Amino acid sequence: MSQVWIGKLPTTPLGEIWAACNDVGLVAVSLWGDRERFVAQVAGLTGALPLVDEGPVTAVTTQLDEYFRKERQEFDLPIDWSVMTPFQQTVLREVCAVGYGRVVTYGDIAQRIGNPKAVRAVGHANGRNPIPIIIPCHRILGSDGKLHGYSAPGGLETKAWLLRLEGSWLL
């Protein structure tokens, strides 16, 4: 079991954001701002109790800060995909392919993974995304082209805010 480190980005338009990484890469991002909740999430994903150390997560916090300042449209961080189920990995790798300022539907993702009937499963995998923003689950819409679900503080308002930041969703 490898060591996991967590650190936070304290000043963002969405409040305090926590990030966790190990020797392989990024394992989680939390928009909740609650350290205990995040420690429990990371321990559940990795089986390791994380250490608070800003150093190992500096690249994550720097890139998130650049994103919020509209200076970054793509993240180039290694991700430890092993913290996800194989189906989640498949879905979320496709979600990563949705570019900045673009949106697609859950059905589009189901088609792209070769399983057009898996729309609900895609929605479920997207809803359990442990690395929001960096894996841009906010760019996925319902088949009606509307916002559906976002498991972060503010819910759909946060999802809409992220889309407006990227210039893809004008509400």
Salt bridges, closest charged atoms under 4 A:
GLU16 OE2 - LYS8 NZ 3.30
ASP65 OD2 - ARG69 NH2 2.74
GLU66 OE1 - ARG72 NE 2.76
GLU71 OE1 - ARG69 NH1 2.91
ASP76 OD1 - ARG72 NH1 3.77
ASP144 OD1 - HIS148 NE2 2.87
GLU166 OE2 - HIS138 NE2 2.82
GLU166 OE1 - ARG139 NE 2.84
